[in-house]
Amino acid sequence: MITKPETNFLHKTPIQIRFNDIDILSHVNNSVYQNYFDMARLRYFEKVFDQKMNWEDRALVLAKITIEYLNPIYLEEEIIVLSKVYKLGNKSLNMKQEIVNITTKELKANNDAILVAFGSKENGAIHLPDDWRNKIIDYETDLSF
């Protein structure tokens, strides 16, 4: 299956597949896909916010994720994770990600996630900070939130 770009992904994270990611069937174990998505999500927000997340102050925490495993990933493949925020709420945002083979453009997996703004002082959900909201809006130029 070749990916059809329904969404214009502006953020791309190359992934290095490690030998220990491989299971007995000679492909990446399904539990490792989440690590790839997590790494790309972290890189996305570092790029968009132009700083590392200060987990002791405020952060985005994963509230829900749905992953579709479409095609196996093998050790020698070159893959990339595409990431995009496509919806902003009061306290949360929605993100879509895809793992794609760089050479063949084959879609390997995708996910849809909901992340919630979390304040350490509040020990719970907070309103999505305006600076984060504005930086996401500026970055995702093809969407109107």
N, C-alpha and C positions, 0 to 999 in steps of 0.2 A: 504494500500500500504506500503510495506516495502522498506526502502531505499536500493539502491544498490550502494555501494561506488565506483562511477566512479572516484572520486577525493579523494586523501588521505588528509584528513583534520588533520592538526597537532594541531590546536588551538580549544579548547572547552570551552564554557562559560555556566555554569549552570544558569538557569533563575528561579527566584522565581515569581510564578504567584500570583498576588494580587487579592483580592476580587473585587476591583474596576476595574480590567481588564475585568471582565465578563459583557456581555450584557444581554438583555432580553431573549435571546435564550439559556442562560446558558453556553455559551462558550466565549472564549476570542474574544473581538471585533477586527475586521480586522485592525482598526487603531492602535491598540496596538502592532501588530507584528513589525511595524517599530521601536518602542521603543526597542524591544528585539534585533533587528538587530543592532540598533545604539549602544546599551550597549556593545554588543559583539564586534563590530567593534572598539570601544574605547579600550576595554580590549586587543584586538589583537595588536593594535599599541603600547600600553603601554608595553606589553610583548616583542614584537619584537624590539622596539626602546630602551627598558630598561629605559624608563622615560616617564613622562606624557607629553602630547602635550602642547607646549607653544603657545597658541593661539594668543599672542600679537606679536610673531615673525614670525613663519611660521606654517602652518597647512595643513591638508588635508580636503578639502570640498567636499561634495557630489554633483556631477554634474548630475548624472542620476541613477535611480534605477528602476528595474523591479521586481515585487514580484508576485509569483504564490502561491495562497492559495489552498492547496491541501486537507487538512483534518482539521476539527475543533480541537481546543485545549480546554480542560476543566480544571476547577479549581484545581482538585486534581491530575492532571498529573505532572510528573516530566519530564521537557524538558531541552534540551541543544541546544545551537547555535554553529554550526560548521562554522569556518571561514577560508578562504584561499585567498591569493593574487595569481593570476595565470598569470597575464600579466603586464609588466612594459613598459610604454611609455616614451616620453621625459618629459612631464609635468603631466602625469596622470598614474593611475594604475587601473586594473580591479580586483574586488573581488567577490568571490562567497560565499554565506552563506546558511546554511540549518538549519531549526528548526526540531529537532527529539525528539520523545518520548524515554526517556532513557531505559525504560523497554521493550516496544514492538518493538522499532526501527522504528516505523511508521514515515514516512516523513510527516511533517505537512505543511511546506511552504519552499520556497527557494527564493533566490534573486540573481540578478546579478547587480553589482554596478560599476560605474565609479567615481573615486575620483581624484580631481585635486589638485596639490600642490599650495598653496596660500601663498603669502608673504604680510605681513601687510604693510611694507614700500612701496612695489610696488603697493599695493592695487589691486592685480590681480594675475594671474597665473604666476608661476615661474617654472624653470626646477626642476624636481624631485631631491632633494639634494642627492649627492653621498653617504653620510652616511646612509640615509634612504634606498637607492637602495641596498647598500651592506648588510645592516642588513636584508632586506627582502630576498635577494638571499641566505644569510647564513641560514636563518630560513626555507625557503621553499626548503629543500634539494632535493626534488623529481622532481623539475622543472629546466629547463634550460631557462633562460631569454635571 
